[in-house]
Amino acid sequence: MREKRISIDAIPAALYGEPNDRLHLFVHVKFGCKEAGEIPTDFGKTLSWHYLQYAKKHTITV
């Protein structure tokens, strides 16, 4: 799996996989680890897609 490390406003971030029109967003709390959000490729494709389909149909508040 391809991995690219980037920064978003000086916050470390990681992109996994090939460019795609779908996105799996993993957010962790202070003292967390961005690598903990890495999901095995075959499982991640299914999980991410189902979550995005759910998010389109439901209001998600934080």
C-alpha positions in Angstrom: 0.0 0.0 0.0 1.3 3.4 -0.9 1.9 5.9 2.0 2.6 9.6 1.8 3.3 11.7 4.9 2.0 15.3 4.8 1.3 18.2 7.1 -2.0 20.1 7.4 -1.4 23.4 9.1 1.7 21.9 10.8 -0.3 18.9 12.0 1.3 15.6 10.9 -1.0 13.5 8.6 -0.7 10.4 6.4 -2.3 9.4 3.1 -2.6 5.7 2.3 -3.4 4.1 -1.0 -3.7 5.3 -4.5 -5.5 8.5 -5.5 -9.3 7.9 -5.5 -12.6 9.7 -5.4 -13.4 8.0 -2.0 -11.9 8.9 1.3 -11.5 7.3 4.7 -10.9 9.9 7.4 -9.4 8.9 10.7 -9.2 11.5 13.5 -7.4 10.8 16.7 -7.2 12.7 20.0 -4.1 14.4 21.6 -1.2 12.0 22.1 -2.8 9.6 19.6 -1.0 8.1 16.6 -2.0 8.7 12.9 -0.7 5.2 12.1 -3.4 3.6 14.3 -5.8 4.7 11.6 -4.2 2.5 9.0 -6.7 -0.2 7.8 -5.7 -3.3 5.8 -6.4 -2.6 2.1 -9.1 -5.1 1.4 -11.0 -4.4 4.6 -10.5 -0.6 4.3 -12.1 -0.4 0.9 -15.3 -2.0 2.1 -15.5 -0.2 5.5 -14.7 3.3 4.0 -17.3 2.9 1.3 -20.0 1.8 3.6 -19.3 4.6 6.1 -19.4 7.2 3.3 -22.8 5.8 2.1 -24.1 6.1 5.7 -22.7 9.6 6.1 -24.5 10.8 2.9 -27.9 9.6 4.4 -27.4 10.8 8.0 -26.4 14.0 9.7 -23.2 13.5 11.7 -22.5 16.0 14.5 -19.3 16.3 16.4 
